[in-house]
Amino acid sequence: MISRNAKILAATGAAVVLTGGAVGAAQLDKTVNLSVDGTSSTAQFFGTRTVGDVLAGQGIEVKPGDVVVPATGSTVDDGESITVKYARMLSLTVDGKTRQIRTTETTVDGALLALGLRGDGARLSASRSQTIGRQGLSLTIVTPKAVTVTADGKTTKKTVAAATVGEALTQLGVRLGKADKVNPPVTTRLTNGAKVAVQRVQTKDTRSTQSIAFGTTRTKTNDLYSDQTKVSRAGVAGTRVVTSRATVIDGTVVSRRTIASTVTKAPVDRVLLVGTKSRPAPAPAAAPAPTASTGGSSSGAGLNLARASMWDSIAQCESSGNWHINTGNGYYGGLQFLTSTWLGYGGGDFASRADLASREQQITVANRVYADNGTSQWQCKP
């Protein structure tokens, strides 16, 4: 058996041991200050620990790229401070060029300052106070650029935060019509010092009524001699309505084209009878016997002035009374003789062509034609 004194000594020893353990534990209790992305806290631990141990004990996961001071493998002393800054992926697009940046800054403004991008006057897709979470952030920056715009006869120089030519025009209040031309095009990425020209393009439609010339239909007939023609039906001109479209650039017409044409009245062809009958050979001319004339039908050597007033009227219609007219259309003189007709009825007795003969000589030959065909040779009637 163990004596009472022995039990007391054993209990006392145990107390001594426990007391000594408590003193040792108290000496091993340590406290550190933590700062995680700017949020402060404290952590306690026993024994010798590394920074990595402390962080793991606090449930703080550190990934590659995160900044930890002191390093995770460093031994931690009592009262020491540990700073953790998480790395974020910032997808940064500046004037259309994108790059991936790893940063420990927690706000857009901080990240820009860390990158040396002040961004004065720039247009940002997020506010400067926007928080960058651990999942990262996509940020677009459009920097200000000097641009010269010529439009509507005016040139404007200004600095705008625009990504494209179209955005610059919008910011400058330049409105574009559907047909307007922009050089360079509106989708072109804007660069500093760019020069932009705007051309105002309009189209204007006009309508006009135009005449349609009639044609000539030639019909052969044995009722006329081969050197004779006769208008059976007069031609009638037609009409059409034409719509034209003009392209106007900055007030100047640069092109015009027909976009529609509608016939409102069809032309009617002239019908011209063309003789096919052979003419008999003319009888030799005999010297006329002097006779008394009650109507003044003949005068001078071989002249026949019968129906002179009628021939004057026809000549007025055919040639405006010009007995020596020659327009080059194949018809000559006041009564517009074809040379074949003139010679066929003895006009060669006076001249080679009717316009070279006198009024009286032309009337004489006309009376010879009249004896065979009346006035059918002439379009103008008495």
C-alpha positions in Angstrom: 0.0 0.0 0.0 1.0 3.6 -0.6 1.2 5.7 2.5 -0.8 8.8 3.0 2.4 10.9 2.8 3.4 9.3 -0.4 -0.1 10.2 -1.9 0.3 13.8 -0.8 3.8 14.0 -2.4 2.5 12.4 -5.6 -0.4 14.9 -5.8 1.9 17.8 -5.1 4.3 16.6 -7.8 1.5 16.4 -10.3 0.5 19.9 -9.4 4.0 21.1 -9.9 4.1 19.4 -13.3 0.8 20.9 -14.4 1.8 24.3 -13.2 5.1 24.1 -15.1 3.1 23.1 -18.3 0.8 26.0 -18.0 3.8 28.4 -17.7 5.3 26.8 -20.8 2.1 27.1 -22.8 1.7 30.7 -21.9 5.2 31.4 -23.2 4.4 29.7 -26.5 1.2 31.7 -27.2 1.9 34.3 -30.0 -0.2 37.0 -31.7 0.3 38.4 -35.3 -1.4 41.2 -37.2 -3.0 40.3 -40.5 -3.8 42.6 -43.4 -5.6 40.9 -46.3 -6.5 43.2 -49.2 -6.5 46.1 -46.7 -8.7 44.4 -44.2 -7.0 44.1 -40.7 -7.3 41.3 -38.1 -5.2 39.4 -35.6 -4.4 35.7 -35.2 -3.0 33.7 -32.3 -1.0 30.5 -32.4 1.2 28.3 -30.3 4.7 27.2 -31.0 6.9 28.0 -33.9 5.0 28.6 -37.1 5.7 29.9 -40.6 3.7 32.6 -42.4 2.1 29.9 -44.6 1.0 28.0 -41.4 -0.6 31.1 -40.0 -2.5 31.8 -43.2 -3.6 28.2 -43.6 -4.8 28.3 -40.0 -7.0 31.3 -40.8 -8.4 29.7 -44.0 -6.6 32.2 -46.2 -5.7 30.5 -49.5 -2.8 32.0 -51.4 -2.5 31.5 -55.1 0.4 32.0 -57.6 0.8 35.7 -58.2 -0.6 36.8 -54.8 1.8 39.0 -52.8 2.6 37.8 -49.2 5.0 39.8 -46.9 6.9 38.2 -45.3 7.2 35.2 -47.6 5.1 32.2 -46.8 8.2 30.2 -45.7 9.3 32.8 -43.2 9.1 32.1 -39.4 6.6 34.3 -37.6 7.6 36.1 -34.4 5.2 37.3 -31.8 3.6 40.7 -32.7 4.7 40.5 -36.3 2.6 41.8 -39.2 1.6 39.7 -42.2 0.3 41.4 -45.4 -1.5 39.6 -48.1 -2.5 41.2 -51.4 -4.5 39.0 -53.8 -3.6 39.2 -57.5 -6.4 40.0 -60.0 -6.5 39.6 -63.7 -7.3 42.9 -65.4 -8.2 42.6 -69.1 -7.3 46.1 -70.3 -8.3 47.4 -73.7 -6.8 50.8 -74.7 -8.0 52.3 -78.0 -8.8 48.8 -79.4 -5.6 47.1 -78.2 -6.1 44.5 -75.4 -3.6 43.1 -72.9 -3.9 40.9 -69.8 -2.4 42.4 -66.7 -2.0 40.9 -63.2 -2.5 43.4 -60.4 -2.9 43.5 -56.7 -4.8 46.8 -56.7 -8.3 46.5 -55.6 -9.8 49.5 -57.5 -9.8 50.7 -61.1 -8.2 53.9 -60.1 -5.4 52.1 -58.1 -4.7 49.8 -61.0 -4.4 52.7 -63.5 -2.1 54.6 -61.2 0.0 51.5 -60.7 0.3 51.1 -64.5 1.1 54.8 -65.0 -2.1 55.5 -66.8 -3.6 58.7 -65.6 -6.4 58.6 -68.2 -7.1 62.4 -68.0 -10.1 63.1 -70.3 -10.4 59.4 -71.3 -13.6 57.5 -71.4 -13.7 54.4 -69.2 -16.1 51.5 -69.3 -16.2 51.4 -65.5 -15.9 54.1 -62.8 -12.6 54.8 -61.2 -13.9 53.7 -57.8 -15.1 50.3 -59.2 -13.8 47.4 -57.1 -11.7 44.7 -58.8 -12.8 41.4 -57.3 -10.6 38.3 -57.2 -12.4 37.1 -60.4 -10.9 40.0 -62.2 -12.3 42.8 -64.4 -12.5 43.8 -68.1 -11.8 47.5 -68.6 -12.0 49.5 -71.8 -10.3 52.9 -72.1 -10.8 55.3 -75.0 -8.1 58.0 -74.9 -8.7 61.6 -76.1 -7.5 62.4 -79.6 -7.1 65.5 -81.7 -9.3 65.4 -84.8 -10.0 67.7 -87.7 -13.4 67.4 -89.3 -14.5 69.1 -92.6 -18.2 69.1 -93.2 -20.8 71.5 -94.7 -18.1 73.9 -95.8 -16.6 74.3 -92.3 -13.5 72.8 -90.7 -13.5 72.0 -86.9 -10.5 71.0 -84.9 -11.2 69.4 -81.5 -10.1 66.8 -79.0 -12.6 64.0 -78.4 -12.5 60.6 -76.5 -13.8 58.5 -79.4 -12.8 55.0 -80.6 -14.0 55.4 -84.2 -14.5 58.1 -86.8 -18.3 57.6 -86.4 -18.1 58.2 -82.6 -16.0 61.3 -83.1 -18.6 62.7 -85.6 -21.4 61.9 -83.1 -19.6 63.7 -80.3 -19.0 66.7 -82.5 -22.7 66.9 -83.4 -22.2 66.0 -87.1 -25.3 64.1 -88.3 -25.0 61.9 -91.3 -27.6 61.1 -94.0 -28.0 57.6 -95.4 -26.2 58.5 -98.6 -23.5 60.8 -97.1 -19.9 59.7 -97.7 -17.2 59.8 -95.0 -13.5 59.6 -95.6 -12.1 57.6 -93.8 -15.2 55.5 -93.2 -17.1 55.8 -90.0 -15.9 52.3 -88.8 -12.3 53.3 -89.0 -10.5 53.3 -85.7 -9.7 56.9 -84.7 -6.1 58.0 -84.3 -4.6 61.1 -82.9 -4.4 63.8 -85.5 -6.9 62.2 -87.9 -8.5 64.2 -90.7 -12.1 63.4 -91.5 -14.0 64.7 -94.5 -17.8 64.5 -94.8 -19.5 64.8 -98.2 -23.2 65.5 -98.3 -24.8 63.3 -101.0 -28.3 63.9 -102.2 -30.5 62.6 -105.0 -33.0 64.8 -106.8 -35.6 63.4 -109.3 -37.0 65.5 -112.1 -39.8 64.7 -114.6 -39.9 66.1 -118.2 -42.1 65.5 -121.2 -40.2 64.6 -124.4 -41.3 64.3 -128.0 -41.1 60.9 -129.8 -40.3 61.4 -133.5 -42.6 59.6 -135.9 -41.2 57.2 -138.5 -42.0 56.9 -142.2 -43.7 53.9 -143.8 -43.0 53.7 -147.6 -45.7 52.0 -149.6 -45.3 51.3 -153.3 -48.1 52.2 -155.7 -48.6 52.0 -159.4 -50.8 55.0 -159.3 -47.7 57.3 -159.3 -44.8 57.5 -161.6 -41.5 56.1 -160.3 -40.1 59.6 -159.8 -43.2 60.6 -157.7 -44.1 60.3 -154.0 -47.2 61.3 -152.2 -48.0 61.5 -148.5 -50.9 59.3 -147.8 -51.0 59.9 -144.1 -49.3 62.6 -142.1 -47.1 61.5 -139.3 -47.9 62.5 -135.7 -45.2 62.8 -133.0 -45.7 61.0 -129.7 -44.8 62.0 -126.2 -43.1 60.3 -123.2 -42.6 61.3 -119.6 -39.0 60.8 -118.5 -37.9 60.7 -114.8 -34.2 61.5 -114.3 -32.3 61.2 -111.0 -29.4 63.5 -110.3 -26.7 62.7 -107.7 -25.6 65.9 -105.9 -22.4 66.0 -103.8 -22.0 69.2 -101.7 -24.3 71.1 -104.0 -22.7 70.0 -107.3 -24.4 67.6 -109.7 -21.9 64.8 -110.4 -24.1 62.4 -112.4 -27.6 62.1 -113.9 -29.4 59.0 -115.1 -32.8 58.0 -116.4 -34.7 55.9 -113.9 -38.1 55.7 -115.6 -39.7 56.4 -119.0 -43.4 56.1 -119.8 -44.9 56.6 -123.2 -48.0 58.7 -122.8 -48.8 59.1 -126.5 -47.5 56.7 -129.1 -46.2 58.2 -132.4 -48.1 57.6 -135.7 -45.9 56.9 -138.7 -46.2 58.9 -141.8 -47.3 56.9 -144.8 -45.5 57.8 -148.0 -46.7 56.4 -151.3 -43.8 55.8 -153.7 -44.6 55.5 -157.4 -43.6 52.5 -159.5 -45.2 53.4 -162.8 -42.9 54.1 -165.7 -43.3 57.5 -167.2 -43.8 57.8 -171.0 -41.2 59.6 -173.0 -42.1 63.3 -173.3 -43.3 64.5 -176.7 -41.0 66.9 -178.5 -41.9 70.5 -177.5 -43.6 72.4 -180.4 -43.5 76.1 -180.6 -46.8 77.4 -179.4 -49.0 79.2 -181.9 -49.8 82.7 -180.7 -53.4 82.7 -179.5 -55.5 85.2 -177.7 -55.8 84.4 -174.0 -58.7 85.3 -171.8 -57.0 84.1 -168.6 -53.4 85.1 -169.3 -52.4 81.4 -169.3 -49.3 81.7 -171.3 -46.6 84.4 -171.7 -43.2 84.6 -173.4 -41.4 81.9 -175.3 -42.9 78.6 -174.3 -44.1 79.8 -170.9 -47.5 78.8 -169.4 -48.7 80.9 -166.5 -52.1 79.4 -166.1 -53.2 79.0 -162.5 -50.4 81.4 -161.4 -52.2 82.5 -158.3 -52.7 78.8 -157.3 -49.0 78.1 -157.8 -48.1 81.2 -155.8 -50.2 79.8 -152.9 -48.6 76.4 -153.1 -45.2 77.9 -153.2 -46.0 80.0 -150.1 -46.8 76.8 -148.3 -43.9 74.7 -149.7 -41.1 77.2 -149.6 -42.5 80.4 -148.0 -42.6 81.8 -151.5 -38.8 81.5 -152.1 -38.6 80.5 -155.7 -34.9 80.0 -155.6 -34.7 78.0 -152.3 -32.1 75.1 -152.0 -32.0 73.6 -148.5 -30.1 70.5 -149.6 -33.0 68.1 -148.9 -33.3 67.1 -152.6 -36.2 69.4 -153.4 -35.6 72.6 -155.2 -37.3 75.9 -156.0 -40.6 77.5 -154.9 -42.6 74.4 -155.7 -40.0 72.0 -154.4 -39.4 69.9 -157.5 -37.4 66.7 -157.4 -34.7 67.0 -160.1 -36.1 63.8 -161.7 -39.5 65.3 -161.9 -38.2 68.7 -163.1 -36.2 67.1 -165.9 -39.0 64.6 -166.7 -41.4 67.4 -167.5 -39.0 69.4 -169.6 -37.6 71.7 -166.9 -34.2 71.1 -168.6 -35.4 73.5 -171.3 -34.9 76.3 -168.7 -32.3 75.1 -166.1 -30.7 72.0 -164.7 -32.6 72.5 -161.4 -35.8 74.2 -160.5 -34.1 76.7 -158.1 -32.0 78.0 -161.0 -35.1 78.7 -163.0 -37.4 81.8 -162.8 -40.8 81.8 -161.2 -42.5 81.8 -164.6 -40.4 78.8 -165.8 -41.2 76.8 -162.7 -45.0 77.5 -163.1 -44.7 76.4 -166.7 -43.2 73.0 -165.7 -45.8 72.7 -162.8 -48.6 73.1 -165.3 -47.1 70.2 -167.3 -47.2 68.1 -164.2 -50.7 69.3 -163.4 -51.9 68.1 -166.8 -51.0 64.5 -165.8 -51.6 64.3 -162.1 -53.3 67.5 -160.9 -51.7 68.6 -157.5 -51.2 65.1 -156.2 -47.4 65.7 -156.5 -47.6 68.4 -153.7 -48.3 67.9 -150.1 -49.6 71.5 -149.8 -52.9 72.0 -151.5 -54.4 75.2 -152.9 
